[in-house]
């Protein structure tokens, strides 16, 4: 296996593993390598530093990545979207479809809500003209 750092013609950087250098070359020639951000197939290899870990002192713990911090602009934007949704709307959990339908039908007052719905429930809401949209994250379930 070989690991390459790559960049598309739109300057999106990403990395990928390939079975061999020859495998990368044949996929590249066939245009089968695409940017995960924009889908561009004009890909080039970028400079890479070898993956050599510096020596650490005995007993010193290995550094751990900070998984709570966004690793890209996209992750930061999604985290901000989540904060905005949670701060400005009410979580109705698995009752989302019923609540959205009741608001649409005028049975209850309009308010900003978010929650969870099965795919067939969401599809039925859209077919009935209820304005709903999927969120790019799973809500944190509120439990007792």
C-alpha positions in Angstrom: 0.0 0.0 0.0 1.1 3.5 -0.8 -0.3 6.8 0.6 -0.4 9.9 -1.5 -1.3 13.5 -0.8 -3.3 14.8 -3.7 -4.8 18.1 -4.9 -7.4 18.9 -7.6 -7.3 21.8 -10.0 -9.6 23.7 -7.6 -6.8 23.5 -4.9 -8.8 21.1 -2.6 -6.2 18.9 -0.8 -6.9 15.3 0.2 -5.1 12.1 0.6 -5.7 8.5 -0.4 -4.2 5.0 -0.2 -3.4 2.9 -3.3 -2.4 -0.7 -3.7 0.8 0.4 -5.5 2.3 3.3 -7.5 1.3 1.5 -10.6 -2.3 1.2 -9.4 -2.3 5.0 -8.8 -0.9 5.7 -12.3 -3.5 3.5 -14.0 -6.4 5.0 -12.1 -5.1 8.5 -12.7 -4.7 7.8 -16.5 -8.3 6.5 -16.6 -9.6 9.5 -14.8 -11.0 7.4 -11.9 -9.5 9.5 -9.1 -11.8 12.3 -8.1 -11.7 15.1 -5.5 -14.0 14.2 -2.6 -15.0 17.9 -2.2 -15.9 18.9 -5.8 -15.6 15.7 -7.9 -12.8 17.2 -10.1 -10.8 14.5 -11.9 -7.8 16.8 -12.7 -5.7 15.5 -9.8 -2.0 15.9 -9.1 0.3 14.5 -6.4 1.6 17.1 -3.9 4.8 17.1 -1.9 4.8 14.7 1.0 6.9 14.3 4.0 7.8 10.8 5.0 5.8 9.4 8.0 8.6 9.3 10.5 7.7 9.7 14.1 10.1 11.6 16.3 11.5 9.7 19.2 9.9 10.3 22.5 11.2 10.0 26.0 10.5 6.8 27.9 7.3 7.0 29.9 6.1 10.0 27.9 2.6 9.4 26.5 2.0 9.5 22.8 0.3 12.8 21.7 -3.4 12.3 21.1 -5.3 14.1 18.3 -7.9 16.6 19.5 -11.1 14.9 18.1 -13.4 17.6 19.6 -11.8 20.3 17.4 -12.9 20.6 13.7 -10.3 19.4 11.3 -11.5 21.4 8.3 -13.6 24.4 7.3 -16.4 22.0 6.4 -16.4 20.4 9.8 -16.4 23.8 11.5 -19.3 25.0 9.4 -21.3 21.9 10.2 -20.5 22.3 13.9 -21.7 25.9 13.7 -24.9 24.8 11.9 -25.6 22.3 14.7 -25.1 25.0 17.4 -27.5 27.3 15.6 -30.2 24.6 15.1 -29.9 23.5 18.8 -30.0 27.1 20.1 -32.8 28.3 18.0 -35.2 25.4 17.7 -36.9 22.8 19.9 -35.9 19.1 19.8 -39.1 17.0 19.4 -37.3 13.6 19.0 -39.1 10.8 17.3 -42.3 13.0 17.2 -40.9 15.2 14.5 -43.2 14.0 11.7 -46.4 14.3 13.8 -45.4 17.7 15.1 -44.4 19.1 11.6 -47.7 17.8 10.2 -49.8 19.3 13.0 -48.1 22.7 12.5 -48.6 22.5 8.8 -52.3 21.7 9.2 -52.7 24.6 11.7 -53.5 22.4 14.7 -50.7 23.9 16.7 -48.7 27.2 16.6 -45.7 27.4 14.2 -42.3 27.1 15.8 -38.8 26.0 14.8 -38.4 22.3 15.5 -36.0 19.5 14.7 -36.0 15.8 15.5 -36.0 12.4 13.8 -38.2 10.8 11.2 -38.1 7.6 9.3 -37.4 7.9 5.6 -41.0 7.0 4.6 -42.4 9.6 7.1 -40.1 12.3 5.7 -41.1 11.4 2.2 -44.8 11.6 3.1 -44.3 15.1 4.6 -42.5 16.3 1.5 -45.2 14.8 -0.8 -47.9 16.6 1.3 -46.1 20.0 0.9 -44.8 20.2 4.5 -41.5 22.1 4.3 -38.8 19.9 5.9 -35.1 19.3 5.2 -32.6 16.7 6.4 -29.9 17.9 8.7 -26.2 16.8 8.1 -25.9 15.5 11.7 -27.7 13.2 14.1 -29.4 15.1 17.0 -28.2 14.2 20.4 -31.1 12.3 21.9 -32.4 13.7 25.1 -32.8 11.0 27.7 -34.0 11.0 31.3 
